[in-house]
Amino acid sequence: MELKTGRLYFVSDNFFEKINDPYLKTNYATTSRPHYFAFQDSKALLYWLVPVSSKVEKFETIIKRKQDRHQPTDSIKIVKIMDEKRALLFQDMFPIRKEYIKEPYIMGGQPVAISDPNVLMELEKTAHKVISLLHRGIKFTPTQPDAVRIEKIMLDEI
């Protein structure tokens, strides 16, 4: 399967079992959730996945609170996906090899994706900034996955 930047994907249970990080948003038993926004990191030959949440009001409140305190809000972005507002949780993103991608998110026979190239460019810029901060040991929340440890595991597999 060819992975395309901007599309949404589901992750296999094997990945979560292998990584065993308590803060990863693991697969629900009864539905195909969560789903993730994907982009490729050309430097590391890995993909990075950003959890997508439908709890937009919750994250808009968090963004507003951060703005009121003059704090950066790069860790959460609100975007439209298939005409619905969704929250992209960069604070919880993690790297993965494409072998652990289960399948694309398909709705109405079409892959679900962020199609606006300007939005994609802005999201990738945000993602690279967050990756740089993660590599410097910055923590956005007490419950974020250990992306640097996951990256090492994924790179060791290559």
KOLNULO-189685 format. One record per residue: residue in one letter; x, y, z of N, C-alpha, C, CB in turn. Coordinates in steps of 0.05 Angstrom, whole numbers, padded with zeros to 5 digits, always signed. Glycine has a CB too. Example, Ala and Ser with C-alpha at 12.3 -4.5 7.8 and 13.67 -1.06 7.14 Angstrom:
2
a+00264-00114+00156+00246-00090+00156+00264-00066+00156+00226-00089+00181 s+00257-00045+00142+00273-00021+00143+00258+00001+00157+00282-00012+00114 
***
This chain:
158
m+00017-00023+00000+00000+00000+00000+00018+00025+00000-00019+00000+00024 e+00011+00043-00017+00025+00069-00019+00013+00089+00001+00026+00080-00048 l+00029+00100+00019+00018+00120+00037+00022+00147+00025+00033+00118+00065 k+00002+00164+00028+00003+00191+00017+00000+00211+00039-00019+00195-00005 t+00017+00231+00039+00015+00253+00058-00012+00265+00057+00037+00274+00053 g-00023+00270+00081-00049+00284+00083-00072+00265+00086-00053+00300+00059 r-00068+00240+00079-00090+00221+00083-00091+00211+00111-00087+00197+00063 l-00114+00200+00118-00118+00189+00145-00117+00158+00144-00145+00198+00157 y-00105+00147+00165-00100+00118+00166-00107+00107+00193-00071+00112+00159 f-00110+00080+00193-00112+00065+00218-00087+00049+00222-00137+00046+00217 v-00080+00043+00247-00056+00030+00255-00062+00001+00264-00040+00045+00277 s-00045-00017+00258-00049-00045+00266-00045-00049+00296-00030-00064+00250 d-00058-00068+00307-00055-00075+00335-00026-00083+00341-00075-00097+00344 n-00013-00096+00322+00015-00105+00326+00033-00082+00334+00026-00117+00300 f+00029-00059+00323+00045-00035+00330+00042-00029+00360+00038-00011+00313 f+00017-00027+00368+00012-00019+00396+00023-00040+00416-00018-00015+00401 e+00021-00066+00408+00031-00087+00425+00062-00085+00427+00023-00114+00414 k+00074-00080+00404+00104-00079+00403+00114-00055+00419+00114-00077+00374 i+00102-00032+00415+00111-00007+00428+00104-00006+00458+00100+00017+00414 n+00080-00014+00464+00072-00016+00492+00076+00010+00507+00086-00039+00506 d+00066+00032+00495+00067+00059+00508+00040+00065+00520+00076+00081+00487 p+00038+00070+00546+00012+00074+00558-00003+00098+00548+00015+00076+00588 y+00011+00117+00534-00002+00141+00526-00010+00142+00496+00015+00164+00532 l-00004+00121+00482-00013+00119+00454-00043+00116+00454+00001+00096+00439 k-00056+00128+00434-00085+00125+00431-00090+00099+00415-00097+00150+00415 t-00093+00077+00430-00095+00051+00417-00123+00046+00404-00090+00029+00438 n-00124+00025+00388-00149+00019+00374-00171+00012+00393-00144-00004+00355 y-00195+00022+00386-00219+00014+00401-00227-00014+00393-00242+00035+00396 a-00239-00028+00411-00247-00056+00406-00271-00058+00387-00254-00070+00432 t-00288-00038+00387-00313-00040+00372-00315-00023+00347-00336-00033+00390 t-00298-00003+00344-00299+00014+00320-00271+00018+00309-00311+00042+00327 s-00271+00028+00285-00245+00034+00272-00236+00062+00280-00247+00032+00240 r-00226+00064+00304-00216+00088+00315-00192+00081+00333-00238+00104+00331 p-00175+00099+00338-00173+00125+00326-00161+00124+00298-00156+00144+00344 h-00163+00147+00284-00150+00149+00258-00129+00172+00260-00171+00155+00235 y-00111+00171+00241-00087+00188+00243-00081+00202+00216-00063+00172+00252 f-00074+00227+00218-00064+00243+00196-00034+00234+00192-00066+00274+00201 a-00027+00228+00167+00000+00218+00162+00017+00237+00145-00001+00190+00149 f+00042+00237+00150+00061+00251+00132+00088+00237+00135+00064+00281+00139 q+00104+00238+00113+00129+00224+00113+00152+00243+00122+00135+00213+00085 d+00169+00232+00139+00193+00246+00147+00216+00237+00129+00200+00241+00177 s+00223+00253+00109+00242+00244+00089+00270+00239+00101+00245+00265+00068 k+00276+00252+00124+00303+00247+00136+00305+00220+00148+00308+00269+00157 a+00284+00210+00161+00286+00186+00177+00273+00161+00163+00274+00190+00204 l+00262+00165+00140+00249+00143+00126+00226+00131+00142+00269+00121+00120 l+00214+00147+00159+00191+00139+00174+00167+00157+00167+00197+00139+00204 y+00144+00148+00175+00120+00165+00174+00114+00174+00202+00095+00150+00161 w+00102+00197+00204+00093+00207+00230+00063+00208+00229+00105+00235+00238 l+00050+00199+00250+00021+00199+00252+00012+00218+00274+00010+00171+00257 v-00008+00234+00267-00020+00253+00285-00048+00245+00291-00019+00282+00273 p-00055+00239+00316-00082+00231+00323-00102+00253+00315-00085+00225+00353 v-00125+00244+00305-00147+00262+00297-00169+00258+00317-00156+00257+00267 s-00180+00280+00327-00202+00279+00347-00226+00294+00337-00192+00290+00374 s-00249+00283+00343-00274+00297+00337-00283+00315+00360-00296+00277+00330 k-00268+00315+00382-00275+00331+00406-00265+00359+00403-00263+00318+00432 v-00274+00373+00382-00264+00399+00374-00269+00420+00395-00277+00408+00348 e-00292+00420+00408-00298+00441+00428-00278+00439+00451-00327+00438+00438 k-00272+00415+00460-00253+00410+00481-00226+00423+00474-00250+00380+00487 f-00217+00417+00450-00190+00427+00442-00190+00457+00435-00180+00411+00419 e-00213+00467+00426-00215+00496+00422-00213+00511+00449-00242+00503+00408 t-00224+00499+00470-00222+00511+00496-00193+00511+00506-00240+00495+00516 i-00179+00489+00501-00151+00487+00509-00134+00507+00494-00140+00458+00504 i-00139+00510+00468-00125+00530+00452-00130+00558+00462-00133+00528+00422 k-00156+00564+00468-00163+00591+00478-00149+00596+00504-00194+00593+00481 r-00149+00577+00522-00135+00580+00548-00105+00586+00544-00139+00554+00565 k-00093+00571+00526-00064+00576+00520-00060+00604+00509-00053+00555+00501 q-00078+00612+00490-00075+00639+00478-00078+00660+00500-00096+00643+00456 d-00097+00657+00518-00101+00676+00540-00076+00679+00557-00125+00668+00557 r-00061+00657+00560-00037+00657+00576-00012+00664+00559-00033+00630+00590 h-00016+00670+00534+00006+00677+00515+00025+00653+00512+00021+00701+00524 q+00014+00629+00512+00030+00604+00507+00027+00595+00478+00021+00582+00527 p+00047+00581+00468+00045+00571+00440+00022+00551+00438+00072+00558+00432 t+00010+00550+00414-00012+00531+00410-00006+00512+00387-00038+00547+00403 d+00020+00508+00381+00028+00491+00359+00020+00462+00363+00057+00493+00354 s+00016+00454+00387+00012+00425+00393-00016+00415+00385+00017+00420+00422 i-00034+00434+00379-00062+00426+00371-00070+00445+00348-00082+00428+00395 k-00080+00433+00327-00090+00449+00304-00118+00440+00298-00071+00446+00279 i-00136+00459+00292-00163+00453+00284-00164+00456+00253-00184+00471+00298 v-00173+00435+00239-00175+00436+00210-00201+00424+00201-00151+00421+00197 k-00208+00429+00176-00232+00416+00164-00223+00391+00149-00247+00436+00145 i-00236+00369+00155-00232+00344+00141-00259+00334+00132-00217+00323+00159 m-00263+00332+00106-00289+00324+00095-00312+00342+00106-00295+00294+00102 d-00307+00368+00105-00326+00389+00114-00333+00388+00144-00351+00387+00098 e-00317+00374+00160-00322+00373+00189-00297+00383+00203-00329+00343+00198 k-00301+00399+00224-00278+00408+00239-00267+00385+00256-00286+00432+00258 r-00241+00382+00256-00227+00362+00272-00203+00374+00285-00220+00337+00254 a-00195+00362+00307-00170+00371+00321-00148+00352+00315-00175+00372+00352 l-00125+00362+00306-00101+00347+00301-00084+00350+00326-00086+00355+00275 l-00077+00328+00339-00062+00329+00364-00033+00324+00360-00074+00308+00384 f-00019+00345+00351+00010+00342+00347+00025+00335+00372+00021+00368+00335 q+00014+00342+00395+00026+00335+00421+00028+00305+00425+00011+00348+00443 d+00011+00290+00411+00010+00261+00414+00020+00246+00390-00018+00252+00421 m+00033+00259+00371+00042+00246+00347+00065+00227+00353+00049+00266+00326 f+00069+00208+00334+00090+00188+00338+00099+00178+00310+00080+00165+00356 p+00123+00167+00309+00133+00156+00283+00125+00127+00280+00164+00159+00282 i+00125+00118+00255+00117+00091+00249+00128+00083+00222+00086+00088+00250 r+00132+00057+00219+00140+00046+00193+00114+00039+00179+00159+00021+00195 k+00114+00040+00152+00089+00036+00138+00079+00008+00141+00093+00042+00108 e+00096-00011+00149+00087-00039+00153+00066-00041+00175+00110-00057+00159 y+00065-00021+00193+00046-00021+00215+00020-00007+00209+00059-00009+00240 i+00019+00005+00185-00006+00018+00178-00026-00003+00168-00001+00040+00155 k-00048-00004+00181-00068-00025+00175-00083-00019+00149-00088-00027+00198 e-00094+00005+00146-00109+00011+00122-00116+00041+00122-00135-00005+00121 p-00122+00052+00098-00131+00080+00097-00160+00082+00108-00128+00091+00069 y-00166+00106+00117-00193+00112+00125-00208+00119+00099-00194+00137+00145 i-00229+00103+00094-00245+00106+00070-00273+00114+00078-00245+00080+00052 m-00284+00134+00065-00312+00142+00070-00326+00147+00044-00313+00167+00089 g-00348+00133+00039-00362+00137+00014-00345+00128-00010-00370+00166+00010 g-00328+00109-00006-00311+00099-00027-00286+00115-00033-00327+00096-00052 q-00283+00137-00018-00260+00155-00023-00242+00156+00002-00270+00183-00030 p-00215+00158-00003-00197+00161+00020-00203+00188+00034-00168+00159+00012 v-00203+00188+00060-00207+00213+00076-00180+00226+00077-00219+00207+00105 a-00180+00252+00070-00154+00266+00069-00159+00296+00073-00140+00261+00042 i-00137+00309+00080-00136+00338+00079-00125+00346+00052-00118+00350+00103 s-00142+00358+00036-00134+00362+00008-00123+00389+00001-00158+00356-00009 d-00127+00409+00018-00118+00436+00012-00087+00437+00015-00131+00457+00031 p-00073+00441-00007-00043+00441-00006-00032+00462+00013-00032+00445-00034 n-00045+00485+00016-00035+00505+00034-00037+00496+00063-00050+00532+00030 v-00060+00483+00070-00064+00473+00097-00043+00451+00102-00093+00462+00100 l-00040+00433+00082-00020+00411+00085+00008+00422+00090-00020+00394+00060 m+00015+00443+00076+00042+00455+00079+00045+00466+00108+00047+00477+00058 e+00024+00480+00117+00025+00491+00144+00026+00469+00165+00000+00509+00149 l+00011+00447+00161+00011+00425+00180+00038+00411+00181-00011+00405+00173 e+00050+00407+00158+00077+00394+00157+00098+00412+00171+00086+00389+00128 k+00096+00438+00167+00114+00457+00180+00111+00455+00211+00108+00486+00171 t+00086+00454+00220+00080+00450+00249+00092+00424+00258+00050+00451+00254 a+00087+00403+00243+00097+00376+00251+00127+00376+00254+00088+00355+00230 h+00141+00387+00235+00171+00387+00237+00180+00404+00260+00183+00399+00210 k+00166+00425+00267+00173+00441+00290+00169+00425+00315+00156+00467+00291 v+00146+00411+00317+00141+00394+00341+00161+00372+00343+00112+00383+00340 i+00168+00359+00321+00188+00338+00321+00215+00348+00332+00193+00325+00293 s+00222+00372+00323+00247+00384+00333+00246+00389+00363+00253+00411+00319 l+00223+00398+00373+00220+00402+00402+00220+00376+00417+00193+00417+00407 l+00208+00355+00406+00208+00329+00418+00237+00318+00421+00191+00308+00402 h+00253+00322+00400+00281+00314+00400+00297+00329+00421+00293+00317+00372 r+00288+00353+00428+00301+00369+00448+00291+00363+00476+00299+00399+00442 g+00272+00343+00478+00262+00335+00504+00239+00351+00515+00284+00337+00524 i+00226+00367+00498+00203+00383+00506+00179+00364+00509+00197+00406+00486 k+00164+00368+00531+00139+00354+00536+00116+00373+00535+00140+00338+00563 f+00096+00366+00519+00073+00384+00516+00051+00377+00537+00061+00381+00488 t+00049+00352+00544+00030+00343+00564+00042+00321+00580+00002+00334+00551 p+00032+00316+00604+00043+00294+00620+00036+00266+00608+00033+00296+00649 t+00016+00266+00590+00007+00241+00579+00013+00238+00549-00023+00238+00583 q+00035+00249+00540+00042+00245+00512+00059+00220+00509+00057+00270+00501 p+00056+00206+00486+00073+00183+00481+00103+00191+00480+00065+00169+00455 d+00120+00172+00485+00149+00176+00483+00158+00173+00454+00164+00157+00502 a+00154+00193+00438+00159+00192+00409+00188+00187+00403+00150+00218+00396 v+00206+00196+00419+00235+00192+00413+00242+00162+00417+00252+00210+00432 r+00231+00150+00438+00235+00121+00442+00222+00105+00420+00223+00113+00470 i+00199+00113+00411+00185+00099+00389+00201+00101+00364+00156+00110+00385 e+00212+00125+00359+00228+00130+00335+00253+00112+00335+00237+00160+00333 k+00266+00109+00358+00289+00091+00360+00281+00062+00354+00302+00093+00388 i+00259+00053+00364+00250+00026+00359+00245+00022+00329+00224+00019+00375 m+00232+00041+00317+00225+00039+00288+00250+00040+00271+00206+00062+00280 l+00269+00057+00278+00294+00059+00262+00311+00034+00266+00310+00084+00271 d+00310+00022+00290+00325-00003+00294+00315-00026+00277+00324-00011+00324 e+00289-00024+00269+00278-00045+00252+00286-00043+00223+00247-00043+00254 i+00295-00019+00215+00302-00015+00186+00329-00029+00180+00304+00016+00179 
***
